[in-house]
Amino acid sequence: MPLSMTKAGEKNYIKKVGGKAETKQFLENLGFVIGGAVTVISEINGNLIVNVKESRIAISREMASKILV
């Protein structure tokens, strides 16, 4: 299921990071790696605030849909 469809507060584990090579590299640099834990904190104007590797990061819904949990 895409990260964009998960409920706020649920801890999930990343199973796959999709998209083009540049997109995958960008997300991996932010900490979105396979097996890593990620939690959606909140949604603001379609963007998601997520907690990954002890950091809070804002990503677009489009970007979140490329991360499968």
PDB file of N, CA, C, O and CB in Angstrom:
ATOM      1  N   MET A   1       0.862  -1.171   0.000  1.00  0.00           N
ATOM      2  CA  MET A   1       0.000   0.000   0.000  1.00  0.00           C
ATOM      3  C   MET A   1       0.911   1.238   0.000  1.00  0.00           C
ATOM      4  O   MET A   1       1.927   1.253   0.695  1.00  0.00           O
ATOM      5  CB  MET A   1      -0.982  -0.005   1.243  1.00  0.00           C
ATOM      6  N   PRO A   2       0.559   2.270  -0.769  1.00  0.00           N
ATOM      7  CA  PRO A   2       1.364   3.500  -0.788  1.00  0.00           C
ATOM      8  C   PRO A   2       1.329   4.226   0.558  1.00  0.00           C
ATOM      9  O   PRO A   2       0.331   4.178   1.278  1.00  0.00           O
ATOM     10  CB  PRO A   2       0.867   4.437  -1.893  1.00  0.00           C
ATOM     11  N   LEU A   3       2.418   4.887   0.878  1.00  0.00           N
ATOM     12  CA  LEU A   3       2.514   5.640   2.131  1.00  0.00           C
ATOM     13  C   LEU A   3       1.425   6.706   2.210  1.00  0.00           C
ATOM     14  O   LEU A   3       0.958   7.039   3.299  1.00  0.00           O
ATOM     15  CB  LEU A   3       3.901   6.291   2.263  1.00  0.00           C
ATOM     16  N   SER A   4       1.023   7.236   1.067  1.00  0.00           N
ATOM     17  CA  SER A   4       0.007   8.293   1.041  1.00  0.00           C
ATOM     18  C   SER A   4      -1.363   7.811   1.531  1.00  0.00           C
ATOM     19  O   SER A   4      -2.223   8.634   1.843  1.00  0.00           O
ATOM     20  CB  SER A   4      -0.124   8.844  -0.370  1.00  0.00           C
ATOM     21  N   MET A   5      -1.581   6.496   1.603  1.00  0.00           N
ATOM     22  CA  MET A   5      -2.878   5.960   2.022  1.00  0.00           C
ATOM     23  C   MET A   5      -2.885   5.468   3.470  1.00  0.00           C
ATOM     24  O   MET A   5      -3.911   4.974   3.937  1.00  0.00           O
ATOM     25  CB  MET A   5      -3.277   4.829   1.109  1.00  0.00           C
ATOM     26  N   THR A   6      -1.779   5.590   4.183  1.00  0.00           N
ATOM     27  CA  THR A   6      -1.727   5.119   5.562  1.00  0.00           C
ATOM     28  C   THR A   6      -2.324   6.157   6.510  1.00  0.00           C
ATOM     29  O   THR A   6      -2.431   7.337   6.176  1.00  0.00           O
ATOM     30  CB  THR A   6      -0.280   4.798   5.966  1.00  0.00           C
ATOM     31  N   LYS A   7      -2.705   5.696   7.685  1.00  0.00           N
ATOM     32  CA  LYS A   7      -3.289   6.589   8.690  1.00  0.00           C
ATOM     33  C   LYS A   7      -2.183   7.267   9.492  1.00  0.00           C
ATOM     34  O   LYS A   7      -1.108   6.702   9.690  1.00  0.00           O
ATOM     35  CB  LYS A   7      -4.239   5.808   9.632  1.00  0.00           C
ATOM     36  N   ALA A   8      -2.457   8.464   9.943  1.00  0.00           N
ATOM     37  CA  ALA A   8      -1.502   9.202  10.779  1.00  0.00           C
ATOM     38  C   ALA A   8      -1.299   8.458  12.092  1.00  0.00           C
ATOM     39  O   ALA A   8      -2.259   7.982  12.698  1.00  0.00           O
ATOM     40  CB  ALA A   8      -1.996  10.655  11.046  1.00  0.00           C
ATOM     41  N   GLY A   9      -0.052   8.360  12.528  1.00  0.00           N
ATOM     42  CA  GLY A   9       0.272   7.721  13.788  1.00  0.00           C
ATOM     43  C   GLY A   9       0.635   6.251  13.678  1.00  0.00           C
ATOM     44  O   GLY A   9       1.186   5.686  14.622  1.00  0.00           O
ATOM     45  N   GLU A  10       0.341   5.613  12.544  1.00  0.00           N
ATOM     46  CA  GLU A  10       0.667   4.199  12.368  1.00  0.00           C
ATOM     47  C   GLU A  10       2.127   4.052  11.959  1.00  0.00           C
ATOM     48  O   GLU A  10       2.604   4.760  11.072  1.00  0.00           O
ATOM     49  CB  GLU A  10      -0.259   3.545  11.315  1.00  0.00           C
ATOM     50  N   LYS A  11       2.833   3.131  12.607  1.00  0.00           N
ATOM     51  CA  LYS A  11       4.217   2.852  12.232  1.00  0.00           C
ATOM     52  C   LYS A  11       4.206   1.819  11.113  1.00  0.00           C
ATOM     53  O   LYS A  11       3.603   0.755  11.250  1.00  0.00           O
ATOM     54  CB  LYS A  11       5.054   2.349  13.459  1.00  0.00           C
ATOM     55  N   ASN A  12       4.873   2.133  10.011  1.00  0.00           N
ATOM     56  CA  ASN A  12       4.938   1.238   8.864  1.00  0.00           C
ATOM     57  C   ASN A  12       6.392   0.992   8.499  1.00  0.00           C
ATOM     58  O   ASN A  12       7.287   1.732   8.906  1.00  0.00           O
ATOM     59  CB  ASN A  12       4.164   1.820   7.661  1.00  0.00           C
ATOM     60  N   TYR A  13       6.605  -0.061   7.727  1.00  0.00           N
ATOM     61  CA  TYR A  13       7.950  -0.385   7.260  1.00  0.00           C
ATOM     62  C   TYR A  13       7.978  -0.348   5.743  1.00  0.00           C
ATOM     63  O   TYR A  13       7.085  -0.879   5.083  1.00  0.00           O
ATOM     64  CB  TYR A  13       8.401  -1.769   7.781  1.00  0.00           C
ATOM     65  N   ILE A  14       8.997   0.275   5.199  1.00  0.00           N
ATOM     66  CA  ILE A  14       9.104   0.472   3.755  1.00  0.00           C
ATOM     67  C   ILE A  14       9.448  -0.852   3.079  1.00  0.00           C
ATOM     68  O   ILE A  14      10.402  -1.530   3.461  1.00  0.00           O
ATOM     69  CB  ILE A  14      10.171   1.546   3.421  1.00  0.00           C
ATOM     70  N   LYS A  15       8.652  -1.208   2.067  1.00  0.00           N
ATOM     71  CA  LYS A  15       8.872  -2.444   1.321  1.00  0.00           C
ATOM     72  C   LYS A  15       9.488  -2.172  -0.042  1.00  0.00           C
ATOM     73  O   LYS A  15      10.245  -2.992  -0.563  1.00  0.00           O
ATOM     74  CB  LYS A  15       7.563  -3.201   1.155  1.00  0.00           C
ATOM     75  N   LYS A  16       9.158  -1.004  -0.628  1.00  0.00           N
ATOM     76  CA  LYS A  16       9.682  -0.687  -1.953  1.00  0.00           C
ATOM     77  C   LYS A  16       9.645   0.819  -2.163  1.00  0.00           C
ATOM     78  O   LYS A  16       8.731   1.501  -1.699  1.00  0.00           O
ATOM     79  CB  LYS A  16       8.876  -1.414  -3.058  1.00  0.00           C
ATOM     80  N   VAL A  17      10.647   1.328  -2.866  1.00  0.00           N
ATOM     81  CA  VAL A  17      10.672   2.733  -3.262  1.00  0.00           C
ATOM     82  C   VAL A  17      10.653   2.746  -4.780  1.00  0.00           C
ATOM     83  O   VAL A  17      11.575   2.241  -5.419  1.00  0.00           O
ATOM     84  CB  VAL A  17      11.937   3.497  -2.683  1.00  0.00           C
ATOM     85  N   GLY A  18       9.603   3.323  -5.362  1.00  0.00           N
ATOM     86  CA  GLY A  18       9.442   3.329  -6.810  1.00  0.00           C
ATOM     87  C   GLY A  18       9.852   4.647  -7.434  1.00  0.00           C
ATOM     88  O   GLY A  18      10.379   5.535  -6.763  1.00  0.00           O
ATOM     89  N   GLY A  19       9.601   4.760  -8.733  1.00  0.00           N
ATOM     90  CA  GLY A  19       9.908   5.987  -9.456  1.00  0.00           C
ATOM     91  C   GLY A  19      11.179   5.857 -10.278  1.00  0.00           C
ATOM     92  O   GLY A  19      11.798   4.794 -10.344  1.00  0.00           O
ATOM     93  N   LYS A  20      11.551   6.970 -10.903  1.00  0.00           N
ATOM     94  CA  LYS A  20      12.767   7.018 -11.714  1.00  0.00           C
ATOM     95  C   LYS A  20      13.994   6.906 -10.819  1.00  0.00           C
ATOM     96  O   LYS A  20      13.893   7.044  -9.600  1.00  0.00           O
ATOM     97  CB  LYS A  20      12.823   8.320 -12.544  1.00  0.00           C
ATOM     98  N   ALA A  21      15.131   6.661 -11.412  1.00  0.00           N
ATOM     99  CA  ALA A  21      16.381   6.485 -10.662  1.00  0.00           C
ATOM    100  C   ALA A  21      16.691   7.707  -9.801  1.00  0.00           C
ATOM    101  O   ALA A  21      17.120   7.568  -8.656  1.00  0.00           O
ATOM    102  CB  ALA A  21      17.545   6.216 -11.622  1.00  0.00           C
ATOM    103  N   GLU A  22      16.472   8.922 -10.357  1.00  0.00           N
ATOM    104  CA  GLU A  22      16.753  10.144  -9.589  1.00  0.00           C
ATOM    105  C   GLU A  22      15.822  10.251  -8.380  1.00  0.00           C
ATOM    106  O   GLU A  22      16.245  10.655  -7.297  1.00  0.00           O
ATOM    107  CB  GLU A  22      16.604  11.396 -10.489  1.00  0.00           C
ATOM    108  N   THR A  23      14.568   9.892  -8.569  1.00  0.00           N
ATOM    109  CA  THR A  23      13.586   9.963  -7.494  1.00  0.00           C
ATOM    110  C   THR A  23      13.939   8.972  -6.388  1.00  0.00           C
ATOM    111  O   THR A  23      13.886   9.310  -5.205  1.00  0.00           O
ATOM    112  CB  THR A  23      12.170   9.686  -8.033  1.00  0.00           C
ATOM    113  N   LYS A  24      14.298   7.752  -6.774  1.00  0.00           N
ATOM    114  CA  LYS A  24      14.671   6.743  -5.793  1.00  0.00           C
ATOM    115  C   LYS A  24      15.894   7.187  -4.993  1.00  0.00           C
ATOM    116  O   LYS A  24      15.941   7.025  -3.773  1.00  0.00           O
ATOM    117  CB  LYS A  24      14.947   5.404  -6.485  1.00  0.00           C
ATOM    118  N   GLN A  25      16.885   7.749  -5.692  1.00  0.00           N
ATOM    119  CA  GLN A  25      18.101   8.198  -5.015  1.00  0.00           C
ATOM    120  C   GLN A  25      17.782   9.335  -4.047  1.00  0.00           C
ATOM    121  O   GLN A  25      18.304   9.368  -2.933  1.00  0.00           O
ATOM    122  CB  GLN A  25      19.159   8.650  -6.043  1.00  0.00           C
ATOM    123  N   PHE A  26      16.926  10.268  -4.470  1.00  0.00           N
ATOM    124  CA  PHE A  26      16.536  11.395  -3.625  1.00  0.00           C
ATOM    125  C   PHE A  26      15.862  10.903  -2.347  1.00  0.00           C
ATOM    126  O   PHE A  26      16.196  11.350  -1.250  1.00  0.00           O
ATOM    127  CB  PHE A  26      15.596  12.342  -4.390  1.00  0.00           C
ATOM    128  N   LEU A  27      14.916   9.985  -2.496  1.00  0.00           N
ATOM    129  CA  LEU A  27      14.201   9.448  -1.338  1.00  0.00           C
ATOM    130  C   LEU A  27      15.128   8.649  -0.420  1.00  0.00           C
ATOM    131  O   LEU A  27      15.008   8.725   0.802  1.00  0.00           O
ATOM    132  CB  LEU A  27      13.042   8.569  -1.799  1.00  0.00           C
ATOM    133  N   GLU A  28      16.049   7.884  -1.007  1.00  0.00           N
ATOM    134  CA  GLU A  28      16.997   7.127  -0.191  1.00  0.00           C
ATOM    135  C   GLU A  28      17.911   8.068   0.593  1.00  0.00           C
ATOM    136  O   GLU A  28      18.261   7.780   1.737  1.00  0.00           O
ATOM    137  CB  GLU A  28      17.836   6.188  -1.075  1.00  0.00           C
ATOM    138  N   ASN A  29      18.296   9.183  -0.012  1.00  0.00           N
ATOM    139  CA  ASN A  29      19.128  10.165   0.685  1.00  0.00           C
ATOM    140  C   ASN A  29      18.394  10.794   1.862  1.00  0.00           C
ATOM    141  O   ASN A  29      19.018  11.197   2.843  1.00  0.00           O
ATOM    142  CB  ASN A  29      19.581  11.251  -0.281  1.00  0.00           C
ATOM    143  N   LEU A  30      17.062  10.879   1.766  1.00  0.00           N
ATOM    144  CA  LEU A  30      16.260  11.416   2.868  1.00  0.00           C
ATOM    145  C   LEU A  30      16.051  10.390   3.980  1.00  0.00           C
ATOM    146  O   LEU A  30      15.622  10.745   5.077  1.00  0.00           O
ATOM    147  CB  LEU A  30      14.910  11.889   2.348  1.00  0.00           C
ATOM    148  N   GLY A  31      16.352   9.122   3.704  1.00  0.00           N
ATOM    149  CA  GLY A  31      16.204   8.086   4.718  1.00  0.00           C
ATOM    150  C   GLY A  31      15.135   7.053   4.411  1.00  0.00           C
ATOM    151  O   GLY A  31      14.894   6.163   5.226  1.00  0.00           O
ATOM    152  N   PHE A  32      14.493   7.147   3.266  1.00  0.00           N
ATOM    153  CA  PHE A  32      13.456   6.191   2.886  1.00  0.00           C
ATOM    154  C   PHE A  32      14.114   4.977   2.233  1.00  0.00           C
ATOM    155  O   PHE A  32      14.209   4.895   1.009  1.00  0.00           O
ATOM    156  CB  PHE A  32      12.416   6.844   1.922  1.00  0.00           C
ATOM    157  N   VAL A  33      14.565   4.038   3.063  1.00  0.00           N
ATOM    158  CA  VAL A  33      15.230   2.842   2.573  1.00  0.00           C
ATOM    159  C   VAL A  33      14.389   1.614   2.910  1.00  0.00           C
ATOM    160  O   VAL A  33      13.620   1.623   3.871  1.00  0.00           O
ATOM    161  CB  VAL A  33      16.648   2.717   3.173  1.00  0.00           C
ATOM    162  N   ILE A  34      14.543   0.564   2.116  1.00  0.00           N
ATOM    163  CA  ILE A  34      13.772  -0.663   2.314  1.00  0.00           C
ATOM    164  C   ILE A  34      14.050  -1.220   3.709  1.00  0.00           C
ATOM    165  O   ILE A  34      15.202  -1.356   4.119  1.00  0.00           O
ATOM    166  CB  ILE A  34      14.117  -1.717   1.224  1.00  0.00           C
ATOM    167  N   GLY A  35      12.980  -1.539   4.425  1.00  0.00           N
ATOM    168  CA  GLY A  35      13.085  -2.070   5.774  1.00  0.00           C
ATOM    169  C   GLY A  35      13.054  -0.993   6.851  1.00  0.00           C
ATOM    170  O   GLY A  35      12.925  -1.306   8.035  1.00  0.00           O
ATOM    171  N   GLY A  36      13.169   0.265   6.456  1.00  0.00           N
ATOM    172  CA  GLY A  36      13.156   1.364   7.417  1.00  0.00           C
ATOM    173  C   GLY A  36      11.749   1.667   7.911  1.00  0.00           C
ATOM    174  O   GLY A  36      10.767   1.472   7.194  1.00  0.00           O
ATOM    175  N   ALA A  37      11.668   2.144   9.144  1.00  0.00           N
ATOM    176  CA  ALA A  37      10.371   2.506   9.730  1.00  0.00           C
ATOM    177  C   ALA A  37      10.000   3.924   9.328  1.00  0.00           C
ATOM    178  O   ALA A  37      10.851   4.811   9.269  1.00  0.00           O
ATOM    179  CB  ALA A  37      10.404   2.375  11.274  1.00  0.00           C
ATOM    180  N   VAL A  38       8.718   4.124   9.053  1.00  0.00           N
ATOM    181  CA  VAL A  38       8.214   5.451   8.694  1.00  0.00           C
ATOM    182  C   VAL A  38       6.823   5.619   9.299  1.00  0.00           C
ATOM    183  O   VAL A  38       6.014   4.691   9.286  1.00  0.00           O
ATOM    184  CB  VAL A  38       8.176   5.645   7.138  1.00  0.00           C
ATOM    185  N   THR A  39       6.554   6.817   9.831  1.00  0.00           N
ATOM    186  CA  THR A  39       5.264   7.119  10.438  1.00  0.00           C
ATOM    187  C   THR A  39       4.750   8.442   9.875  1.00  0.00           C
ATOM    188  O   THR A  39       5.474   9.437   9.856  1.00  0.00           O
ATOM    189  CB  THR A  39       5.376   7.179  11.991  1.00  0.00           C
ATOM    190  N   VAL A  40       3.501   8.450   9.420  1.00  0.00           N
ATOM    191  CA  VAL A  40       2.882   9.698   8.971  1.00  0.00           C
ATOM    192  C   VAL A  40       2.456  10.463  10.212  1.00  0.00           C
ATOM    193  O   VAL A  40       1.703   9.942  11.036  1.00  0.00           O
ATOM    194  CB  VAL A  40       1.659   9.434   8.012  1.00  0.00           C
ATOM    195  N   ILE A  41       2.932  11.701  10.351  1.00  0.00           N
ATOM    196  CA  ILE A  41       2.581  12.540  11.492  1.00  0.00           C
ATOM    197  C   ILE A  41       1.280  13.285  11.204  1.00  0.00           C
ATOM    198  O   ILE A  41       0.349  13.246  12.008  1.00  0.00           O
ATOM    199  CB  ILE A  41       3.721  13.537  11.812  1.00  0.00           C
ATOM    200  N   SER A  42       1.215  13.960  10.064  1.00  0.00           N
ATOM    201  CA  SER A  42       0.005  14.705   9.698  1.00  0.00           C
ATOM    202  C   SER A  42      -0.004  14.995   8.207  1.00  0.00           C
ATOM    203  O   SER A  42       0.972  14.758   7.495  1.00  0.00           O
ATOM    204  CB  SER A  42      -0.093  16.021  10.496  1.00  0.00           C
ATOM    205  N   GLU A  43      -1.150  15.523   7.754  1.00  0.00           N
ATOM    206  CA  GLU A  43      -1.313  15.914   6.355  1.00  0.00           C
ATOM    207  C   GLU A  43      -1.739  17.371   6.327  1.00  0.00           C
ATOM    208  O   GLU A  43      -2.691  17.765   7.000  1.00  0.00           O
ATOM    209  CB  GLU A  43      -2.356  15.004   5.617  1.00  0.00           C
ATOM    210  N   ILE A  44      -1.025  18.167   5.540  1.00  0.00           N
ATOM    211  CA  ILE A  44      -1.336  19.593   5.416  1.00  0.00           C
ATOM    212  C   ILE A  44      -1.381  19.955   3.936  1.00  0.00           C
ATOM    213  O   ILE A  44      -0.375  19.850   3.234  1.00  0.00           O
ATOM    214  CB  ILE A  44      -0.285  20.473   6.173  1.00  0.00           C
ATOM    215  N   ASN A  45      -2.545  20.377   3.469  1.00  0.00           N
ATOM    216  CA  ASN A  45      -2.724  20.783   2.069  1.00  0.00           C
ATOM    217  C   ASN A  45      -2.233  19.737   1.078  1.00  0.00           C
ATOM    218  O   ASN A  45      -1.644  20.086   0.054  1.00  0.00           O
ATOM    219  CB  ASN A  45      -2.003  22.083   1.817  1.00  0.00           C
ATOM    220  N   GLY A  46      -2.466  18.470   1.365  1.00  0.00           N
ATOM    221  CA  GLY A  46      -2.061  17.404   0.461  1.00  0.00           C
ATOM    222  C   GLY A  46      -0.635  16.931   0.646  1.00  0.00           C
ATOM    223  O   GLY A  46      -0.252  15.899   0.095  1.00  0.00           O
ATOM    224  N   ASN A  47       0.163  17.665   1.413  1.00  0.00           N
ATOM    225  CA  ASN A  47       1.527  17.236   1.705  1.00  0.00           C
ATOM    226  C   ASN A  47       1.543  16.459   3.009  1.00  0.00           C
ATOM    227  O   ASN A  47       0.728  16.709   3.897  1.00  0.00           O
ATOM    228  CB  ASN A  47       2.488  18.445   1.779  1.00  0.00           C
ATOM    229  N   LEU A  48       2.473  15.515   3.124  1.00  0.00           N
ATOM    230  CA  LEU A  48       2.553  14.687   4.316  1.00  0.00           C
ATOM    231  C   LEU A  48       3.782  15.057   5.136  1.00  0.00           C
ATOM    232  O   LEU A  48       4.864  15.279   4.593  1.00  0.00           O
ATOM    233  CB  LEU A  48       2.586  13.201   3.940  1.00  0.00           C
ATOM    234  N   ILE A  49       3.599  15.119   6.439  1.00  0.00           N
ATOM    235  CA  ILE A  49       4.716  15.261   7.369  1.00  0.00           C
ATOM    236  C   ILE A  49       4.964  13.855   7.906  1.00  0.00           C
ATOM    237  O   ILE A  49       4.088  13.255   8.530  1.00  0.00           O
ATOM    238  CB  ILE A  49       4.408  16.317   8.543  1.00  0.00           C
ATOM    239  N   VAL A  50       6.168  13.333   7.658  1.00  0.00           N
ATOM    240  CA  VAL A  50       6.479  11.977   8.069  1.00  0.00           C
ATOM    241  C   VAL A  50       7.698  11.955   8.990  1.00  0.00           C
ATOM    242  O   VAL A  50       8.560  12.831   8.930  1.00  0.00           O
ATOM    243  CB  VAL A  50       6.720  11.093   6.845  1.00  0.00           C
ATOM    244  N   ASN A  51       7.745  10.948   9.830  1.00  0.00           N
ATOM    245  CA  ASN A  51       8.877  10.740  10.723  1.00  0.00           C
ATOM    246  C   ASN A  51       9.654   9.549  10.189  1.00  0.00           C
ATOM    247  O   ASN A  51       9.144   8.429  10.156  1.00  0.00           O
ATOM    248  CB  ASN A  51       8.416  10.510  12.210  1.00  0.00           C
ATOM    249  N   VAL A  52      10.894   9.794   9.770  1.00  0.00           N
ATOM    250  CA  VAL A  52      11.747   8.725   9.258  1.00  0.00           C
ATOM    251  C   VAL A  52      13.149   8.935   9.812  1.00  0.00           C
ATOM    252  O   VAL A  52      13.702  10.031   9.719  1.00  0.00           O
ATOM    253  CB  VAL A  52      11.756   8.697   7.690  1.00  0.00           C
ATOM    254  N   LYS A  53      13.715   7.894  10.381  1.00  0.00           N
ATOM    255  CA  LYS A  53      15.061   7.958  10.979  1.00  0.00           C
ATOM    256  C   LYS A  53      15.207   9.119  11.953  1.00  0.00           C
ATOM    257  O   LYS A  53      16.170   9.882  11.878  1.00  0.00           O
ATOM    258  CB  LYS A  53      16.114   8.081   9.888  1.00  0.00           C
ATOM    259  N   GLU A  54      14.255   9.250  12.863  1.00  0.00           N
ATOM    260  CA  GLU A  54      14.282  10.281  13.911  1.00  0.00           C
ATOM    261  C   GLU A  54      14.247  11.708  13.366  1.00  0.00           C
ATOM    262  O   GLU A  54      14.631  12.642  14.071  1.00  0.00           O
ATOM    263  CB  GLU A  54      15.516  10.107  14.757  1.00  0.00           C
ATOM    264  N   SER A  55      13.792  11.892  12.124  1.00  0.00           N
ATOM    265  CA  SER A  55      13.670  13.222  11.526  1.00  0.00           C
ATOM    266  C   SER A  55      12.267  13.398  10.972  1.00  0.00           C
ATOM    267  O   SER A  55      11.646  12.442  10.508  1.00  0.00           O
ATOM    268  CB  SER A  55      14.726  13.432  10.412  1.00  0.00           C
ATOM    269  N   ARG A  56      11.776  14.624  11.023  1.00  0.00           N
ATOM    270  CA  ARG A  56      10.479  14.930  10.406  1.00  0.00           C
ATOM    271  C   ARG A  56      10.737  15.556   9.051  1.00  0.00           C
ATOM    272  O   ARG A  56      11.515  16.502   8.921  1.00  0.00           O
ATOM    273  CB  ARG A  56       9.619  15.881  11.306  1.00  0.00           C
ATOM    274  N   ILE A  57      10.070  15.014   8.044  1.00  0.00           N
ATOM    275  CA  ILE A  57      10.270  15.454   6.666  1.00  0.00           C
ATOM    276  C   ILE A  57       8.907  15.684   6.029  1.00  0.00           C
ATOM    277  O   ILE A  57       7.974  14.909   6.240  1.00  0.00           O
ATOM    278  CB  ILE A  57      11.099  14.411   5.851  1.00  0.00           C
ATOM    279  N   ALA A  58       8.801  16.757   5.249  1.00  0.00           N
ATOM    280  CA  ALA A  58       7.580  17.023   4.492  1.00  0.00           C
ATOM    281  C   ALA A  58       7.794  16.549   3.058  1.00  0.00           C
ATOM    282  O   ALA A  58       8.772  16.922   2.410  1.00  0.00           O
ATOM    283  CB  ALA A  58       7.203  18.544   4.534  1.00  0.00           C
ATOM    284  N   ILE A  59       6.870  15.725   2.572  1.00  0.00           N
ATOM    285  CA  ILE A  59       6.934  15.273   1.184  1.00  0.00           C
ATOM    286  C   ILE A  59       5.555  15.434   0.551  1.00  0.00           C
ATOM    287  O   ILE A  59       4.539  15.441   1.245  1.00  0.00           O
ATOM    288  CB  ILE A  59       7.420  13.790   1.095  1.00  0.00           C
ATOM    289  N   SER A  60       5.533  15.560  -0.757  1.00  0.00           N
ATOM    290  CA  SER A  60       4.263  15.716  -1.471  1.00  0.00           C
ATOM    291  C   SER A  60       3.521  14.379  -1.507  1.00  0.00           C
ATOM    292  O   SER A  60       4.119  13.316  -1.342  1.00  0.00           O
ATOM    293  CB  SER A  60       4.503  16.244  -2.912  1.00  0.00           C
ATOM    294  N   ARG A  61       2.232  14.454  -1.721  1.00  0.00           N
ATOM    295  CA  ARG A  61       1.416  13.238  -1.827  1.00  0.00           C
ATOM    296  C   ARG A  61       1.905  12.385  -3.008  1.00  0.00           C
ATOM    297  O   ARG A  61       1.919  11.156  -2.936  1.00  0.00           O
ATOM    298  CB  ARG A  61      -0.096  13.601  -2.002  1.00  0.00           C
ATOM    299  N   GLU A  62       2.299  13.050  -4.077  1.00  0.00           N
ATOM    300  CA  GLU A  62       2.809  12.336  -5.265  1.00  0.00           C
ATOM    301  C   GLU A  62       4.064  11.527  -4.909  1.00  0.00           C
ATOM    302  O   GLU A  62       4.200  10.371  -5.309  1.00  0.00           O
ATOM    303  CB  GLU A  62       3.128  13.343  -6.415  1.00  0.00           C
ATOM    304  N   MET A  63       4.976  12.148  -4.156  1.00  0.00           N
ATOM    305  CA  MET A  63       6.199  11.474  -3.741  1.00  0.00           C
ATOM    306  C   MET A  63       5.867  10.334  -2.782  1.00  0.00           C
ATOM    307  O   MET A  63       6.465   9.262  -2.867  1.00  0.00           O
ATOM    308  CB  MET A  63       7.174  12.470  -3.080  1.00  0.00           C
ATOM    309  N   ALA A  64       4.921  10.554  -1.873  1.00  0.00           N
ATOM    310  CA  ALA A  64       4.526   9.540  -0.898  1.00  0.00           C
ATOM    311  C   ALA A  64       3.893   8.334  -1.585  1.00  0.00           C
ATOM    312  O   ALA A  64       3.984   7.214  -1.081  1.00  0.00           O
ATOM    313  CB  ALA A  64       3.553  10.134   0.124  1.00  0.00           C
ATOM    314  N   SER A  65       3.255   8.556  -2.729  1.00  0.00           N
ATOM    315  CA  SER A  65       2.623   7.439  -3.433  1.00  0.00           C
ATOM    316  C   SER A  65       3.652   6.507  -4.066  1.00  0.00           C
ATOM    317  O   SER A  65       3.312   5.384  -4.439  1.00  0.00           O
ATOM    318  CB  SER A  65       1.678   7.965  -4.505  1.00  0.00           C
ATOM    319  N   LYS A  66       4.896   6.949  -4.193  1.00  0.00           N
ATOM    320  CA  LYS A  66       5.966   6.110  -4.743  1.00  0.00           C
ATOM    321  C   LYS A  66       6.610   5.230  -3.678  1.00  0.00           C
ATOM    322  O   LYS A  66       7.402   4.343  -3.999  1.00  0.00           O
ATOM    323  CB  LYS A  66       7.028   6.981  -5.398  1.00  0.00           C
ATOM    324  N   ILE A  67       6.272   5.474  -2.407  1.00  0.00           N
ATOM    325  CA  ILE A  67       6.832   4.687  -1.302  1.00  0.00           C
ATOM    326  C   ILE A  67       5.801   3.664  -0.865  1.00  0.00           C
ATOM    327  O   ILE A  67       4.725   4.024  -0.387  1.00  0.00           O
ATOM    328  CB  ILE A  67       7.249   5.600  -0.103  1.00  0.00           C
ATOM    329  N   LEU A  68       6.126   2.388  -1.027  1.00  0.00           N
ATOM    330  CA  LEU A  68       5.190   1.321  -0.660  1.00  0.00           C
ATOM    331  C   LEU A  68       5.555   0.753   0.701  1.00  0.00           C
ATOM    332  O   LEU A  68       6.720   0.468   0.979  1.00  0.00           O
ATOM    333  CB  LEU A  68       5.187   0.201  -1.724  1.00  0.00           C
ATOM    334  N   VAL A  69       4.535   0.593   1.554  1.00  0.00           N
ATOM    335  CA  VAL A  69       4.750   0.065   2.908  1.00  0.00           C
ATOM    336  C   VAL A  69       3.950  -1.214   3.097  1.00  0.00           C
ATOM    337  O   VAL A  69       3.993  -1.816   4.170  1.00  0.00           O
ATOM    338  CB  VAL A  69       4.355   1.113   3.982  1.00  0.00           C
TER     339      VAL A  69
END
